[in-house]
């Protein structure tokens, strides 16, 4: 497995686990049975403020996978693996982790910086595919 595919897999796994904290909050705030039997839309019941931010951070993480995953897979299919692509996937993983954690903490400036670092990592991947770098 290439470095890029390894970090892609870790990123997908991490994003797949981002729902866990806000579901635990839902169980704590609403109670087990009401949380499990709730038929309201996602925003229909109470959540702690941090859990509301966790929902948004999770959505943002999923939205960004729509760019990151194809970029890594295209690079892999084209057999493009450079120090820049290897660095970009690692940086992207940690930028998204920091983004999620500071989003939960309610730190908007750091959240924006983490998002920007992740975005730059995506651009590095895409620029590598296009042979711009």
C-alpha positions in Angstrom: 0.0 0.0 0.0 1.3 3.4 -0.9 1.7 6.2 1.6 -1.1 8.1 -0.1 -3.5 5.2 0.1 -2.6 4.5 3.7 -3.3 8.1 4.7 -6.5 8.1 2.6 -7.7 5.1 4.5 -6.9 6.6 7.8 -8.7 9.8 6.8 -11.8 8.0 5.7 -11.8 5.9 9.0 -11.3 9.1 11.0 -14.2 10.8 9.2 -16.3 7.7 9.7 -15.8 8.0 13.4 -16.6 11.7 13.7 -20.3 10.9 14.5 -19.5 9.0 17.7 -19.1 12.0 20.0 -22.4 13.7 19.1 -24.3 10.4 19.3 -22.9 9.9 22.8 -24.1 13.4 23.6 -27.5 12.7 22.2 -27.7 9.6 24.4 -26.7 11.7 27.5 -28.9 14.7 26.7 -32.0 12.9 25.6 -31.7 9.5 27.3 -31.1 6.2 25.7 -34.6 5.2 24.7 -35.7 8.7 23.4 -32.5 9.0 21.4 -32.9 5.6 19.9 -36.6 5.9 19.1 -36.5 9.5 17.9 -38.2 10.0 14.5 -37.5 13.8 14.3 -35.0 15.1 11.7 -31.4 15.4 12.8 -31.9 18.9 14.2 -35.2 18.0 15.9 -34.0 17.3 19.4 -31.7 18.9 21.9 -27.9 18.6 21.7 -25.2 20.3 23.7 -23.6 23.2 22.0 -20.4 21.3 21.4 -22.4 18.4 19.9 -24.1 20.8 17.5 -20.6 21.9 16.4 -19.6 18.3 16.1 -22.4 17.6 13.7 -21.3 20.5 11.5 -17.7 19.5 11.7 -18.6 16.0 10.6 -20.6 17.3 7.7 -17.7 19.5 6.7 -15.3 16.5 6.9 -17.6 14.4 4.6 -18.0 17.3 2.1 -14.2 17.6 1.9 -13.8 13.8 1.3 -15.6 14.5 -2.0 -12.4 16.3 -3.1 -9.7 14.5 -1.2 -10.7 10.9 -2.1 -10.9 11.3 -5.9 -7.6 13.3 -5.9 -5.7 10.6 -4.1 -7.3 7.9 -6.2 -6.5 9.7 -9.5 -2.9 10.2 -8.3 -2.7 6.5 -7.6 -4.2 5.5 -10.9 -1.7 7.8 -12.7 1.1 6.3 -10.6 1.9 9.8 -9.2 3.7 9.6 -5.8 6.1 12.3 -5.0 7.4 13.8 -1.7 4.7 16.5 -2.2 1.8 14.1 -2.5 3.1 12.1 0.5 3.4 15.2 2.5 0.0 16.5 1.4 -1.9 13.4 2.5 -0.3 13.4 6.0 -0.9 17.2 6.3 -4.5 16.8 5.2 -5.2 14.1 7.8 -3.9 16.1 10.7 -5.4 19.3 9.4 -8.8 17.6 9.3 -8.3 16.2 12.8 -7.4 19.6 14.2 -10.3 21.1 12.4 -12.7 18.7 14.0 -11.3 19.1 17.5 -11.2 22.9 17.4 -14.6 23.0 15.9 -15.9 21.1 18.9 -14.0 23.4 21.2 -15.5 26.5 19.5 -12.2 28.1 18.4 -13.2 29.7 15.1 -9.8 31.2 14.1 -7.9 28.0 14.6 -10.7 26.1 12.9 -10.3 28.4 9.8 -6.6 27.9 9.8 -6.9 24.2 10.0 -9.4 24.2 7.2 -7.1 26.3 5.1 -4.2 24.0 5.7 -6.3 21.0 4.6 -7.5 22.9 1.5 -3.9 23.7 0.6 -3.0 20.0 0.9 -5.8 19.2 -1.5 -4.5 21.8 -4.0 -1.0 20.3 -3.7 -2.5 16.9 -4.6 -4.4 18.3 -7.6 -1.4 20.4 -8.8 0.7 17.3 -8.6 -1.8 15.4 -10.8 -1.7 18.3 -13.3 2.1 18.2 -13.2 2.1 21.9 -12.1 4.5 21.0 -9.2 
